[in-house]
Amino acid sequence: MDGEFGVAESLVEALGLDDSKTKRCRFILRRHKYLELLEQDKCASAMQCLQADITPLGSDPATLHALAALLVCQGPALKEKAQWHGGGPGGRHELLKALKSLLPPSVLLPPRRLQTLTQQALQHQMEHCVRYNHVEPWSDLLQDCFAAEDRIPSHTLMRLDHHTDEVWFVQFSHSGKLLASASKDKTIAIWDVCGDKPVVVKVLSGHHDTVSFLAWSPDDARMLSCGNDCTIKLWDMEAAACLRNFLGHSGAVTALAWLPGGRRFVSGGCDKKIFTWQVMPRK
């Protein structure tokens, strides 16, 4: 950082890198030295550096020609054409960053390596604690992650009665304000669960067999449903109306998942096929 390029090269040599990386480090250091000399208007010294220091490294002719062309540049034009931050702290920082990228972890640890390892360890503990379901991540390094038994729901809070046959699937909306239930009675019930008592606010009808799976759209404005009638339906949740039917599976459709952005989704069924669908036809 103090411009002692000779000392820096000696340190690189002492690291025991392979020849290609050592040569690359030398080039980076000597190029920076050359640019600093040009910035200081020391053209004769810069020319000497180019001829005696950089050329013997065996750089390709195009690189040498590009460096030689910088001899006629001054001020901002030099930095712009060389894509260089200058000889001040900013430029030296970029120089150090370029050198670090060539050093293996055995020589120089990656930035914030201890922090990364600590976070990975904490994450591993949370993932292997079967009862941990707090919103806040585990952050205690003095003991292993644990959660009391009362963190797992074990008491009935509400009983939701509406369907006339088996309930096969339930899913909360992303907002947590609504709950959708799919049933063997071929309907989908939408429950408002914000009050003291759950209330059915919409019933979606249209399937001809058991409804087995549901998927809220990322914005909760739409919903996908599927079932044993081999059909996928797209619903408008405000109007409680079916917007589109998707036909393609030859067996019961058992799984649905929206893709990021809410414009496509995937489906899987008992016909051993997975489809990717466009939600609305392209114009």
Summary of the structure (lengths in Angstrom):
residues: 283
radius of gyration: 32.5
end to end distance: 58.4
largest distance: 92.8
contacts: 740
relative contact order: 0.06
helix: 34%
strand: 24%
